[in-house]
Every structure is written in C-alpha cells, then in structure tokens.
C-alpha cells in the first residue's frame, strides 16, 4: 500500500472519530460527491497530496503534504472557522497507527478560507504535513 493511501486512511478515521466534527457535516469523502449537499450544508473531501523524499541514515521516508477540503453553504463565515478548528483538533500532533508504514509526526501547517466562484459556497483548506517511515 502506498504511504499516501495509508496516511489518508488514518486521516479519514480520525476525522470520522471526532463526533463534534461529524455533527457539523453531511459527510467525509475520498472525493467530492456528485450530490454533496445535505441538511447540514457542509462536507469534507480529500484534496491533493504531494510528497518528497525524506530519507536519513538507512531509513526510507517521505514527507507528505495532504490537503483536506471543507465545503460549506452555511450563511456565516464563522461556521467555516468552526469546521477548520475541528479538523485541526482531529489531526494536529496526533499519533495514528499505520498498517505497513510508521507515522513519525503529523501536524497541521496551514489553514485558510478561500472564496469560491459560487458566491453561496465557502471553501476551507487545511494542509497537514506528515513524516512517514517506509519499511526497508
């Protein structure tokens, strides 16, 4: 299994385990669904991932940056801040077991709210950086 796939599984599980976050969104998805909007007017989807080599002293590793996209049609921009705060609480400096690899560190490095071309939609972005040790 790829390091990115293992990392996303851990992120997905951590987000789903946060009852406060789950109460605010209609769903958490691997990709944006065709019909995303439900009664809560908010959902989360996996955004782009990118990685670079992070090898050291006979340890193969990767530094992976994962983007988590948050979408909302709630009337208040502050509601997006609440969603971002819950995503951060779920992931920042947590420990997650991986199946084949080892998570050395994970941290939320960046979060922001971006205006969407659709004026009724807000787009929150949370970027997580993880150091993954690969098996030798």
C-alpha positions as CSV (number, residue, x, y, z in Angstrom):
1,X,0.0,0.0,0.0
2,X,1.3,3.5,-0.8
3,X,2.3,5.9,2.0
4,X,-0.3,8.4,0.8
5,X,-3.1,5.8,0.9
6,X,-2.2,4.7,4.4
7,X,-2.0,8.3,5.6
8,X,-5.4,9.2,4.1
9,X,-6.9,6.1,5.8
10,X,-5.6,7.4,9.2
11,X,-6.8,11.0,8.5
12,X,-10.2,9.7,7.4
13,X,-10.5,7.6,10.5
14,X,-9.5,10.5,12.8
15,X,-12.0,12.9,11.2
16,X,-14.8,10.3,11.4
17,X,-13.9,9.7,15.1
18,X,-14.5,13.3,16.0
19,X,-18.2,13.4,17.0
20,X,-18.2,17.2,17.2
21,X,-17.0,17.4,13.6
22,X,-19.3,14.7,12.3
23,X,-22.2,16.7,13.8
24,X,-21.3,19.7,11.7
25,X,-21.0,18.0,8.2
26,X,-23.1,15.9,5.9
27,X,-20.2,13.6,5.2
28,X,-16.5,13.0,4.9
29,X,-15.5,11.7,1.4
30,X,-12.5,10.5,-0.6
31,X,-13.6,12.8,-3.3
32,X,-16.3,15.4,-3.7
33,X,-19.6,13.5,-4.2
34,X,-22.0,14.2,-7.1
35,X,-24.7,15.3,-4.7
36,X,-22.8,16.7,-1.8
37,X,-25.3,19.0,-0.1
38,X,-27.5,17.7,2.7
39,X,-29.3,19.3,5.6
40,X,-26.1,20.5,7.3
41,X,-24.9,22.3,4.2
42,X,-21.2,21.2,4.7
43,X,-19.0,18.3,3.8
44,X,-15.3,17.4,3.7
45,X,-13.3,15.8,0.9
46,X,-9.8,14.7,0.2
47,X,-7.8,17.3,-1.7
48,X,-4.4,17.0,-3.4
49,X,-1.5,15.1,-1.8
50,X,2.1,15.7,-2.7
51,X,5.3,14.1,-1.3
52,X,9.0,14.4,-1.2
53,X,11.8,12.0,-0.1
54,X,12.8,12.3,3.5
55,X,15.5,9.5,3.8
56,X,18.0,9.6,6.6
57,X,20.6,7.1,8.0
58,X,19.3,3.9,6.3
59,X,15.7,4.9,6.9
60,X,13.5,5.4,3.9
61,X,10.9,8.1,4.4
62,X,8.5,10.6,2.8
63,X,7.2,13.9,3.8
64,X,3.6,14.1,2.6
65,X,1.5,17.2,2.5
66,X,-2.2,16.3,2.4
67,X,-4.9,18.8,1.7
68,X,-8.3,18.5,3.3
69,X,-11.0,20.5,1.6
70,X,-14.0,21.7,3.6
71,X,-17.1,22.9,1.7
72,X,-19.9,24.9,3.3
73,X,-23.0,26.8,2.3
74,X,-23.8,27.9,5.8
75,X,-24.7,31.5,6.0
76,X,-21.9,32.6,8.4
77,X,-18.2,32.6,7.5
78,X,-17.5,31.9,11.2
79,X,-19.1,28.4,10.7
80,X,-16.1,27.6,8.4
81,X,-13.7,28.6,11.2
82,X,-15.5,26.2,13.5
83,X,-15.2,23.4,10.9
84,X,-11.5,24.1,10.4
85,X,-10.9,24.2,14.2
86,X,-12.5,20.7,14.5
87,X,-10.3,19.3,11.7
88,X,-7.2,20.7,13.4
89,X,-8.3,19.2,16.7
90,X,-8.6,15.8,15.0
91,X,-5.2,15.8,13.4
92,X,-2.6,18.2,14.9
93,X,0.3,16.3,16.6
94,X,-1.8,13.1,17.0
95,X,-0.4,9.6,16.8
96,X,-2.0,7.2,14.3
97,X,-1.0,3.6,13.7
98,X,-0.4,2.7,10.0
99,X,-0.6,-0.8,8.6
100,X,2.7,-1.1,6.7
101,X,4.5,2.1,7.5
102,X,5.2,4.2,10.6
103,X,3.9,7.8,11.2
104,X,6.8,9.7,12.7
105,X,5.0,13.1,13.0
106,X,1.8,14.8,11.8
107,X,0.9,18.5,12.1
108,X,-1.4,21.0,10.6
109,X,0.7,23.6,8.9
110,X,-1.8,25.8,7.1
111,X,-5.5,26.6,7.1
112,X,-7.4,29.2,5.2
113,X,-10.8,30.1,3.8
114,X,-11.0,30.7,0.1
115,X,-13.8,32.4,-1.8
116,X,-15.4,30.0,-4.2
117,X,-16.6,31.1,-7.7
118,X,-20.1,30.2,-6.4
119,X,-21.0,33.0,-4.1
120,X,-23.1,30.7,-1.9
121,X,-20.2,28.4,-1.2
122,X,-17.1,28.7,1.1
123,X,-14.0,26.6,0.7
124,X,-11.9,25.8,3.7
125,X,-8.4,24.3,3.2
126,X,-6.4,22.5,5.8
127,X,-2.9,21.3,4.9
128,X,-1.4,18.5,7.0
129,X,2.3,17.6,6.8
130,X,3.3,14.1,7.9
131,X,6.6,12.3,8.0
132,X,6.2,8.6,7.1
133,X,8.9,5.9,7.6
134,X,8.7,3.2,5.0
135,X,9.6,-0.4,5.6
136,X,13.0,-1.5,4.4
